[in-house]
Amino acid sequence: MKKIIALLMAMIMAFSLCACGGVDPAKDLENTKDKGELIIGYTIYEPMNYKDEDGKLIGFDTEFAEAVCEKLGVKPKFVVIDWDNKLMELESGNIDCIWNGMTITDKIKAGADVTKAYAKNKQVVVMNIEKVADIKSVDDLKGLKFAAEAGSAGESAVKDNKLDKDFVAVNAQTDALLEVKSGTVDACVIDITMAEAMTGEGSDYENLAISLQLTDEEYGIACRKGSTLTAEINKIMDELKADGTLDKLAEKYKKVELAF
């Protein structure tokens, strides 16, 4: 019987290692330095991670991550992920962290270790500028067709406010804006950092505007449960705040408000 139990335990351990790709969170920092790179999961999201006219990846989070990697002595490797599957990408070892204007939620904290908050955010409703004046409360939004990024805080805000009767889940927040612009939905819920950066006069979405705020929240960086990277990133974050790096980035990308 003991031999059978031992065999079963060995099989369970083997299965667990296969399931997580052999990733050991307790060695994340060591492994990151050994391989010389930090693999960062992100989506295109102005002003956090987006491309300039020459196709270069820029943004607050992009430069923030580059500054952290410089102190770690490694290079950042940015990998576009499906935001709805971000925790799966992290757990599998495909990425080392999620760093892309990620709202700190109970779901995220249950599935990952999260750094201290570094930026403030809100989930806001964006719609045609001509209709904004008609919206005074959430009740005025009932009956409208909404879009939001699948797996995002925007989607949660839609559902929490019972605005999902006629709801469209899209792959990215930029897709949600496109849905409103094209008229296939009445409104979308996205991060205020993106809404302020990408709508209004002189933008590609000059006919869209913010109509209502639904939530207050904060951004953090997610690492694997038990990851040794979390504490190290927190330490470097404090250093970058102390030496003025983060304040300079917040000034450069004006729509970002630091949380500390």
C-alpha positions, -999 to +999 in steps of 0.1 A: +000+000+000+028+024+009+044+018-025+012+025-042+007+058-023+043+068-030+038+061-067+006+081-068+023+110-051+051+109-076+026+109-104+008+139-089+041+158-086+051+150-121+017+161-134+020+194-114+054+201-129+041+195-164+010+216-158+031+246-149+058+240-174+084+233-147+083+269-135+095+275-100+083+310-088+109+308-059+136+310-086+120+336-109+144+364-100+174+340-103+162+326-136+154+360-151+190+371-144+204+339-158+185+342-191+192+379-192+157+390-200+123+397-184+094+385-205+066+411-201+030+404-212+012+434-226-014+447-251-014+479-271-028+505-248-020+542-251-005+558-230+009+528-212+023+506-241+019+517-277+039+524-309+051+557-322+051+568-359+083+547-365+068+516-350+089+518-318+071+506-286+068+535-262+046+545-233+047+549-195+048+512-187+072+505-215+098+530-202+090+520-166+097+484-174+129+493-192+141+513-162+134+483-139+152+459-162+182+482-164+185+479-126+180+442-128+207+439-153+185+423-179+167+432-211+129+436-214+111+413-239+077+426-246+051+399-257+016+407-268-009+385-250-046+378-250-057+399-220-085+375-212-059+347-207-033+368-190-031+347-158-028+315-178+001+330-198+017+339-165+012+305-148+024+286-178+057+304-178+051+320-212+057+354-196+073+365-163+049+393-155+018+412-166+027+449-170+002+469-190-020+492-170-034+462-151-061+470-126-055+454-092-086+433-085-095+404-061-094+380-091-059+391-100-047+389-064-061+354-061-042+342-092-010+361-089+014+381-066+009+418-073+033+446-067+023+478-048+001+501-068+020+526-089-007+545-108-043+556-103-071+548-128-108+549-133-132+529-155-152+554-176-180+553-202-170+566-236-197+575-262-205+599-290-199+635-278-234+645-289-250+621-264-228+628-234-251+656-221-280+631-218-261+609-193-264+620-157-263+586-139-259+548-145-297+546-149-294+567-180-271+540-195-296+512-192-307+499-226-275+510-243-253+485-262-218+483-246-184+470-256-154+463-234-122+443-235-127+407-225-113+399-191-108+436-183-118+458-154-140+475-180-160+443-186-163+439-148-177+474-145-202+468-172-214+436-155-213+451-119-235+480-131-259+456-149-252+471-183-244+438-200-279+430-214-266+438-249-228+434-244-200+429-269-166+415-256-137+425-277-100+416-278-086+450-268-097+484-254-088+500-288-113+476-304-140+488-280-133+524-291-136+513-328-170+497-320-183+530-307-168+550-336-183+527-361-217+528-344-220+491-338-224+498-301-236+529-282-208+531-257-177+514-243-161+512-209-123+516-208-095+530-186-096+568-182-059+569-190-067+556-225-099+576-228-081+609-221-052+600-244-072+588-274-104+608-276-113+644-282-101+671-305-070+662-326-074+625-320-086+596-341-117+596-320-125+633-319-163+626-319-160+605-287-159+617-252-161+605-215-196+606-202-195+589-168-171+574-143-179+540-130-150+530-107-118+542-089-089+517-091-051+513-092-026+497-115-001+471-104+023+445-119+015+408-116+040+380-111+035+344-104+023+333-069+053+331-047+075+348-073+108+363-060+104+390-087+076+408-069+096+420-039+125+430-062+103+450-085+088+467-055+122+476-042+133+490-076+100+509-079+108+527-046+143+536-060+128+549-092+103+570-073+131+584-050+154+593-079+126+611-098+124+587-127+087+579-122+078+615-117+095+624-150+077+596-168+043+607-154+051+642-166+061+629-201+029+608-204+006+634-189-025+612-185-007+590-159-013+598-122+011+581-098-004+563-068+026+569-045 
